[in-house]
Amino acid sequence: MSLLVFTLLMLLLGFVAGVFGSILGLGGGIIITPIITTFFGVDIKYAIGASIVAVIATSSGAAISYLKDDMINVRTAMFLEIFTTIGGLVGAILAGFFDATILNILFGCLLIFQGYNMWRKMHKGEEVVQKVESDKIAEKLKLNSSYYDKQLGKEIPYQVEKVPGGAAVMLGAGVASGLLGIGSGVFKVMAMDSMMKMPLKASTATSNLMIGVTAAASATVYFFNGYVNPSLAGPLAIGIVAGAALGSKIMPKLPAKTIRLIFIPVILIMALQMLLKGLGVSF
């Protein structure tokens, strides 16, 4: 395969990953890494390096648009990012001498449970929980917010609840990210959508900002270890920025049910990957 054809394919792959990554609040790595390792024979370390660059590119391309639309809950993002970063550092420290088999299986089961929760919530048609009692921690930290839903054509106020539970999920997501080398975008959305009861659109928009912050911490390590290949990461990043910019325009106009329909298969695929890896099955 010529360099020109390879570059064009990476641009196209990056564009597709950017669109879906920005809509779902993921970094796009879950799309990019399996494809370039399986179909293009890229070494997994270079694939992860390119994936981290992809996450930063997705965040950069989407977060700007979501910030303009005031869909990102910045306070919640920065609060939860503290726990993700701590978890990531712990995971990186444990990676050298910790058996990740059990953790893979546990997080795979957790993702299956999250997929079921999303399916149940989708059929209930409930996006914003009307609460009787406010969460005192959320009020103290001023995490409650609102966003304008372009699809519904109205302002959606919402309250954040179970803040300690969301922080615990983010801590675990950080550990998994550092220990297993996986992106934590799925877990970020899970913490905000299912645990903290934020609307899905606000959760995915906020996740887009957070994934860039998390990935930036890892990017320097892979860069100085020589695992960021410019001929691979460059075209992917360019395609992703364009795709993420388009995806961030599409997402606010989509019904939340449609986003869940896209998100659930992604969660289940990732869960299957983690379970198979935990059981020692090659894929």
DRENKE-591700 format. One record per residue (C-alpha): residue number from 1; residue in three letters; chain; x, y, z. Coordinates in Angstrom, 2 decimals, decimal comma. Layout:
<sites>
- vexse_vexmar_nulo_X_Y_Z
- NUM_ALA_A_X_Y_Z
...
</sites>
This chain:
<sites>
- vexse_vexmar_nulo_X_Y_Z
- 1_MET_A_0,00_0,00_0,00
- 2_SER_A_1,38_3,40_-1,02
- 3_LEU_A_1,89_6,19_1,50
- 4_LEU_A_-0,71_8,35_-0,29
- 5_VAL_A_-3,42_5,67_-0,11
- 6_PHE_A_-2,57_4,95_3,54
- 7_THR_A_-2,76_8,66_4,39
- 8_LEU_A_-6,15_9,07_2,66
- 9_LEU_A_-7,53_6,01_4,48
- 10_MET_A_-6,32_7,39_7,83
- 11_LEU_A_-7,97_10,75_7,03
- 12_LEU_A_-11,25_8,96_6,27
- 13_LEU_A_-11,00_6,74_9,35
- 14_GLY_A_-10,23_9,76_11,50
- 15_PHE_A_-13,20_11,65_10,10
- 16_VAL_A_-15,62_8,80_10,89
- 17_ALA_A_-14,12_8,32_14,37
- 18_GLY_A_-14,36_12,07_15,01
- 19_VAL_A_-18,04_12,22_14,08
- 20_PHE_A_-19,05_9,31_16,31
- 21_GLY_A_-16,60_10,22_19,05
- 22_SER_A_-17,98_13,74_19,43
- 23_ILE_A_-21,61_12,57_19,32
- 24_LEU_A_-21,07_9,91_21,98
- 25_GLY_A_-18,53_11,71_24,17
- 26_LEU_A_-15,80_9,16_23,39
- 27_GLY_A_-12,30_9,73_22,14
- 28_GLY_A_-12,62_7,68_18,98
- 29_GLY_A_-9,92_5,28_20,15
- 30_ILE_A_-12,45_2,47_20,51
- 31_ILE_A_-12,98_2,79_16,73
- 32_ILE_A_-9,42_3,54_15,63
- 33_THR_A_-7,31_1,10_17,67
- 34_PRO_A_-9,03_-2,19_16,64
- 35_ILE_A_-9,15_-1,17_12,97
- 36_ILE_A_-5,54_-0,05_12,53
- 37_THR_A_-4,16_-3,02_14,48
- 38_THR_A_-6,35_-5,64_12,78
- 39_PHE_A_-6,55_-4,39_9,18
- 40_PHE_A_-3,38_-2,30_8,85
- 41_GLY_A_-1,03_-4,34_11,07
- 42_VAL_A_-0,01_-1,38_13,26
- 43_ASP_A_1,81_-2,32_16,46
- 44_ILE_A_-0,47_-1,91_19,50
- 45_LYS_A_1,87_0,60_21,20
- 46_TYR_A_1,83_2,89_18,17
- 47_ALA_A_-1,91_2,34_17,85
- 48_ILE_A_-2,43_3,48_21,45
- 49_GLY_A_-0,15_6,48_20,83
- 50_ALA_A_-2,23_7,44_17,79
- 51_SER_A_-5,41_6,79_19,78
- 52_ILE_A_-4,32_9,23_22,50
- 53_VAL_A_-3,64_11,89_19,87
- 54_ALA_A_-7,07_11,07_18,45
- 55_VAL_A_-8,71_11,66_21,82
- 56_ILE_A_-7,08_15,09_22,15
- 57_ALA_A_-8,12_15,94_18,59
- 58_THR_A_-11,72_14,84_19,22
- 59_SER_A_-11,86_16,92_22,36
- 60_SER_A_-10,38_19,95_20,62
- 61_GLY_A_-12,74_19,68_17,64
- 62_ALA_A_-15,92_19,12_19,65
- 63_ALA_A_-15,46_20,94_22,96
- 64_ILE_A_-15,19_24,38_21,34
- 65_SER_A_-18,58_23,97_19,68
- 66_TYR_A_-20,20_22,55_22,82
- 67_LEU_A_-18,79_25,40_24,90
- 68_LYS_A_-20,28_27,92_22,48
- 69_ASP_A_-23,66_26,18_22,79
- 70_ASP_A_-23,26_26,16_26,61
- 71_MET_A_-23,86_22,40_26,74
- 72_ILE_A_-20,77_21,56_28,82
- 73_ASN_A_-21,03_21,54_32,59
- 74_VAL_A_-17,52_22,88_33,22
- 75_ARG_A_-17,74_22,69_37,02
- 76_THR_A_-18,75_19,03_36,93
- 77_ALA_A_-16,05_18,28_34,36
- 78_MET_A_-13,24_19,79_36,41
- 79_PHE_A_-14,49_18,23_39,66
- 80_LEU_A_-14,69_14,72_38,20
- 81_GLU_A_-11,40_15,11_36,35
- 82_ILE_A_-9,59_15,27_39,70
- 83_PHE_A_-10,66_11,69_40,45
- 84_THR_A_-9,94_10,43_36,93
- 85_THR_A_-6,42_11,84_37,08
- 86_ILE_A_-5,74_10,32_40,50
- 87_GLY_A_-7,08_6,97_39,27
- 88_GLY_A_-4,97_7,19_36,12
- 89_LEU_A_-1,81_7,75_38,15
- 90_VAL_A_-2,66_4,83_40,45
- 91_GLY_A_-3,38_2,60_37,46
- 92_ALA_A_-0,11_3,55_35,78
- 93_ILE_A_1,81_2,72_38,98
- 94_LEU_A_0,05_-0,64_39,36
- 95_ALA_A_0,39_-1,58_35,70
- 96_GLY_A_3,84_-3,11_36,15
- 97_PHE_A_2,92_-5,69_38,76
- 98_PHE_A_-0,86_-6,03_38,87
- 99_ASP_A_-2,82_-8,84_37,22
- 100_ALA_A_-5,45_-7,04_35,15
- 101_THR_A_-7,50_-10,18_34,38
- 102_ILE_A_-10,08_-9,71_37,14
- 103_LEU_A_-10,33_-5,98_36,48
- 104_ASN_A_-11,04_-6,60_32,80
- 105_ILE_A_-13,86_-8,99_33,69
- 106_LEU_A_-15,33_-6,67_36,34
- 107_PHE_A_-15,35_-3,63_34,07
- 108_GLY_A_-16,74_-5,72_31,21
- 109_CYS_A_-19,66_-6,78_33,43
- 110_LEU_A_-20,09_-3,17_34,56
- 111_LEU_A_-20,38_-2,03_30,95
- 112_ILE_A_-23,01_-4,69_30,21
- 113_PHE_A_-24,99_-3,44_33,20
- 114_GLN_A_-24,62_0,13_31,90
- 115_GLY_A_-25,88_-0,96_28,48
- 116_TYR_A_-28,95_-2,46_30,15
- 117_ASN_A_-29,52_0,74_32,13
- 118_MET_A_-29,34_2,82_28,97
- 119_TRP_A_-31,77_0,51_27,18
- 120_ARG_A_-34,19_0,69_30,13
- 121_LYS_A_-33,90_4,48_30,33
- 122_MET_A_-34,44_4,78_26,59
- 123_HIS_A_-37,72_2,86_26,79
- 124_LYS_A_-38,86_4,82_29,82
- 125_GLY_A_-38,33_8,02_27,84
- 126_GLU_A_-36,84_9,73_30,90
- 127_GLU_A_-33,96_12,14_30,29
- 128_VAL_A_-34,15_14,64_33,14
- 129_VAL_A_-34,96_13,32_36,60
- 130_GLN_A_-37,40_15,49_38,52
- 131_LYS_A_-36,11_15,36_42,06
- 132_VAL_A_-37,90_16,16_45,29
- 133_GLU_A_-34,73_16,66_47,35
- 134_SER_A_-31,66_18,47_46,07
- 135_ASP_A_-28,17_17,06_46,43
- 136_LYS_A_-26,36_19,15_49,05
- 137_ILE_A_-22,89_18,45_47,65
- 138_ALA_A_-23,97_19,43_44,13
- 139_GLU_A_-25,50_22,63_45,46
- 140_LYS_A_-22,40_23,50_47,47
- 141_LEU_A_-20,14_22,91_44,47
- 142_LYS_A_-22,65_24,62_42,13
- 143_LEU_A_-22,83_21,62_39,80
- 144_ASN_A_-26,51_22,03_38,86
- 145_SER_A_-26,92_23,62_35,45
- 146_SER_A_-29,00_23,79_32,26
- 147_TYR_A_-28,55_23,68_28,49
- 148_TYR_A_-30,60_24,63_25,43
- 149_ASP_A_-31,83_21,55_23,57
- 150_LYS_A_-31,96_22,41_19,87
- 151_GLN_A_-33,97_19,29_19,05
- 152_LEU_A_-36,66_20,08_21,64
- 153_GLY_A_-36,36_23,84_21,19
- 154_LYS_A_-36,27_24,70_24,90
- 155_GLU_A_-33,98_25,21_27,87
- 156_ILE_A_-33,43_22,04_29,93
- 157_PRO_A_-32,56_22,69_33,60
- 158_TYR_A_-31,19_19,74_35,52
- 159_GLN_A_-29,88_18,82_38,94
- 160_VAL_A_-26,85_16,66_39,67
- 161_GLU_A_-27,14_13,95_42,32
- 162_LYS_A_-25,05_11,18_43,91
- 163_VAL_A_-21,84_13,18_43,53
- 164_PRO_A_-19,71_10,77_45,68
- 165_GLY_A_-20,91_7,83_43,55
- 166_GLY_A_-19,99_9,65_40,35
- 167_ALA_A_-16,57_10,48_41,78
- 168_ALA_A_-16,05_6,81_42,71
- 169_VAL_A_-16,91_5,68_39,16
- 170_MET_A_-14,48_8,25_37,77
- 171_LEU_A_-11,74_7,04_40,12
- 172_GLY_A_-12,30_3,47_38,93
- 173_ALA_A_-12,37_4,65_35,31
- 174_GLY_A_-9,02_6,35_35,80
- 175_VAL_A_-7,51_3,20_37,31
- 176_ALA_A_-8,83_1,14_34,40
- 177_SER_A_-7,51_3,65_31,89
- 178_GLY_A_-4,02_3,69_33,38
- 179_LEU_A_-3,88_-0,04_34,09
- 180_LEU_A_-5,52_-1,46_30,97
- 181_GLY_A_-4,67_1,20_28,40
- 182_ILE_A_-8,31_1,87_27,52
- 183_GLY_A_-10,10_5,13_26,96
- 184_SER_A_-12,36_6,22_29,80
- 185_GLY_A_-14,91_8,19_27,76
- 186_VAL_A_-17,49_5,43_28,14
- 187_PHE_A_-17,10_5,48_31,92
- 188_LYS_A_-17,26_9,28_32,04
- 189_VAL_A_-20,62_9,26_30,26
- 190_MET_A_-21,74_6,36_32,46
- 191_ALA_A_-20,88_8,25_35,67
- 192_MET_A_-22,73_11,40_34,63
- 193_ASP_A_-25,70_9,84_32,85
- 194_SER_A_-26,53_6,88_35,08
- 195_MET_A_-25,02_7,72_38,45
- 196_MET_A_-25,33_11,52_38,61
- 197_LYS_A_-28,57_11,69_36,57
- 198_MET_A_-27,37_14,34_34,12
- 199_PRO_A_-29,15_14,45_30,74
- 200_LEU_A_-27,37_12,36_28,10
- 201_LYS_A_-26,59_15,33_25,83
- 202_ALA_A_-25,02_17,29_28,68
- 203_SER_A_-23,10_14,14_29,71
- 204_THR_A_-21,62_13,51_26,25
- 205_ALA_A_-20,76_17,19_25,73
- 206_THR_A_-19,06_17,36_29,13
- 207_SER_A_-17,23_14,09_28,45
- 208_ASN_A_-15,78_15,59_25,26
- 209_LEU_A_-14,05_18,24_27,32
- 210_MET_A_-12,84_15,77_29,96
- 211_ILE_A_-11,33_13,18_27,62
- 212_GLY_A_-8,91_15,75_26,21
- 213_VAL_A_-7,66_16,65_29,69
- 214_THR_A_-7,20_12,98_30,61
- 215_ALA_A_-5,43_12,12_27,34
- 216_ALA_A_-3,05_15,08_27,56
- 217_ALA_A_-1,55_13,58_30,72
- 218_SER_A_-0,78_10,31_28,91
- 219_ALA_A_0,29_11,83_25,59
- 220_THR_A_3,64_13,11_26,85
- 221_VAL_A_4,63_9,63_28,07
- 222_TYR_A_3,89_8,01_24,70
- 223_PHE_A_5,51_10,91_22,82
- 224_PHE_A_8,81_10,75_24,70
- 225_ASN_A_8,83_6,95_24,41
- 226_GLY_A_8,63_7,35_20,63
- 227_TYR_A_5,21_5,75_20,20
- 228_VAL_A_3,58_8,70_18,40
- 229_ASN_A_4,22_8,16_14,69
- 230_PRO_A_3,53_11,43_12,79
- 231_SER_A_2,68_9,64_9,52
- 232_LEU_A_-0,03_7,71_11,39
- 233_ALA_A_-1,23_10,16_14,03
- 234_GLY_A_-1,10_13,23_11,79
- 235_PRO_A_-3,71_12,20_9,16
- 236_LEU_A_-5,90_10,66_11,86
- 237_ALA_A_-5,84_13,89_13,89
- 238_ILE_A_-6,70_16,05_10,87
- 239_GLY_A_-9,61_13,80_9,93
- 240_ILE_A_-10,80_13,63_13,52
- 241_VAL_A_-10,84_17,42_14,03
- 242_ALA_A_-13,02_17,78_10,91
- 243_GLY_A_-15,26_14,88_11,94
- 244_ALA_A_-15,59_16,11_15,52
- 245_ALA_A_-16,56_19,59_14,32
- 246_LEU_A_-19,34_18,03_12,21
- 247_GLY_A_-20,43_15,64_14,96
- 248_SER_A_-20,71_18,49_17,47
- 249_LYS_A_-23,14_20,20_15,10
- 250_ILE_A_-25,20_17,03_14,65
- 251_MET_A_-25,43_15,88_18,28
- 252_PRO_A_-27,50_18,81_19,69
- 253_LYS_A_-30,14_18,21_16,99
- 254_LEU_A_-30,45_14,46_17,61
- 255_PRO_A_-33,10_13,02_19,93
- 256_ALA_A_-31,52_11,56_23,06
- 257_LYS_A_-33,10_8,21_22,16
- 258_THR_A_-31,11_8,11_18,92
- 259_ILE_A_-27,86_8,81_20,77
- 260_ARG_A_-28,63_5,94_23,13
- 261_LEU_A_-29,34_3,64_20,19
- 262_ILE_A_-25,84_4,41_18,88
- 263_PHE_A_-24,20_4,27_22,30
- 264_ILE_A_-25,54_0,92_23,50
- 265_PRO_A_-23,82_-1,22_20,79
- 266_VAL_A_-20,56_0,65_21,39
- 267_ILE_A_-20,75_-0,15_25,11
- 268_LEU_A_-21,51_-3,81_24,45
- 269_ILE_A_-18,64_-4,14_21,95
- 270_MET_A_-16,23_-2,65_24,47
- 271_ALA_A_-17,63_-4,93_27,20
- 272_LEU_A_-17,08_-7,97_24,96
- 273_GLN_A_-13,50_-6,88_24,25
- 274_MET_A_-12,75_-6,52_27,96
- 275_LEU_A_-14,37_-9,85_28,88
- 276_LEU_A_-12,49_-11,72_26,17
- 277_LYS_A_-9,22_-10,06_27,21
- 278_GLY_A_-9,91_-10,95_30,84
- 279_LEU_A_-10,58_-14,57_29,89
- 280_GLY_A_-7,40_-14,71_27,82
- 281_VAL_A_-9,17_-15,04_24,46
- 282_SER_A_-7,42_-13,40_21,52
- 283_PHE_A_-9,47_-11,14_19,26
</sites>
